[in-house]
Amino acid sequence: MTDLTLIPPRFIPPLDPDFRPAVLANQAFRAEVEASGRGVPLVIALERTGGTLSRFETTVFPDDHPRAGANLPYAERLVKFLLWQRGGWKLYVGGPRAIGEHLRQVYAPDGPRAFDYQFMGEQIYQHPFTIVICAPEDVPPEHETEKALGRHLEGCRIGFDLGASDLKVSAVIDGEPVFSTEIVWEPRQQSDPQYHFEKILSALQLAAAKLPRVDAIGGSSAGVYVDNRPMVASLFRGIPAERYGEVRELFARIRQAMGGVPLEVINDGEVTALAGSMSLEDNAVLGIAMGSSQAAGYVTPSGRLTDWLNELAFAPVDYQPAAPVDEWSGDRGVGALYFSQQAVFRLAPRVGITVPGNVTDAEKLKFVQEKLEAGDAGAEQIWRTIGVYLGYALAHYADFYDFKHALILGRVTSGRGGALILDEANAVLRGEFPDLAARLHIQLPDEKSRRVGQSIAAASLPELKPESRQ
């Protein structure tokens, strides 16, 4: 991070002494700009589909300031976070021109962030990714949309969740689950979309057999979904590009095969947040699921969902130069490597735990978790390290989200691990960010909510057609 001051945390992750939290670097930069008395506006805006547009405003050094070099890494990491939090194919950069020019070089087809250039443009929004450099006053006004989705409990419904190692499906009648099961599958290794179609359809048919009728189907999955179409999803990484069009129509085919009932599929993080909001009977919820990757979702203070991506797996939380590299995006220090089973596997060798290499990822995680439950001190350090990461990440997320509840769940939080993560995260917040700690509640759902709440929330997504209501 050339020219950006990296601040050592007061709470050092036991297994990662070189961790340099993004939130502390950003705070130090903003304080330095303010102290200079010469700060100028930087307005970042991201345009998505349908003309929706997000804005983020901050201050930076003017181009002629001796510390203007620090603007570049600060703005680049800020844009990286915003792209994966909110999404966008057109990026407006209103501020010092050197920042805009730097971002054009970095977020280019042959630049360091070529992954983001391609995915935001061609893969997700299907527009060429564009950067517009302008004056702050020429950045378009914000135009956000929120939608009411979920909380529909009436009728006979199926809820499903597509994980990397198992497919969960439930049958729900008037908000009460009457059947639930998990089906092992290996979607990421498959190159034929028919595999996904047949596996998902058979699971839905299994749940349907437990119901007198099927009124609606709701589901969740890691990845970016637009109008029930998977635009980017790790579950389909094995599908060749020339066949990805079949993936985009997968749920339209499934809906047709299930009789054309209302069907909604959204990101699993969104369902996590929705489930949390429903169980808490409150809003302003950020849900974070630690599974095969990191999933996130957000329920606004008004109780609605946004059209943001909330793909925090790709959002940076660690600015140390030697931060681990995400093998998919090629970027360093992003959430997937800190808040998922990938973090467990990365940290295990540091305490002498050799993870078996000839089993599934779910079995690898179970192997390390069994050591934790047996009282292994090294395994405990893994989860305490993740907890420290989380404390600093939540403070970072609070610069971008208006939330008062953080709901933490997923396989990594099962058993003792969840409590260890929360203990460390709360200690970080109380010690480094007391104002935030006073207004933010971090919690784990109870075991029933983990298993049932998600399926009920997913099943509640579609609104029934009037003629379907019985």
Secondary structure, 3 states (H helix, E strand, C coil): CCCCCCCCCCCCCCCCCCCCEHHHHHHHHHHHHHHHCCCEEEEEEEECHHHCEEEEEEEECCCCCCCHHHHHHHHHHHHHHHHHHCCCCEEEEECCHHHHHHHHHHCCCCCCCHHHHHHHHHHHHCCCCEEEEECHHHCCCCECCEECCCCCCCCEEEEEEECCCEEEEEEEECCEEEEEEEEECCHHHCCCHHHHHHHHHHHHHHHHCCCCCCCEEEEEECCEEECCEEEECHHHCCCCHHHHHHHHCHHHHHHHHCCCCCEEEEEHHHHHHHHHHHHHCCCCEEEEEECCCEEEEEECCCCCEECCCCCHHHCECECCCCCCECCCCCCECEHHHCCCHHHHHHHHHHHCCCCCCCCCHHHHHHHHHHHHHCCCHHHHHHHHHHHHHHHHHHHHHCCCCCCCEEEEECHHHCCHHHHHHHHHHHHHHHHHCHHHHHHCEEECCCHHHHHHHHHHHHHCCCCCCHHHCC
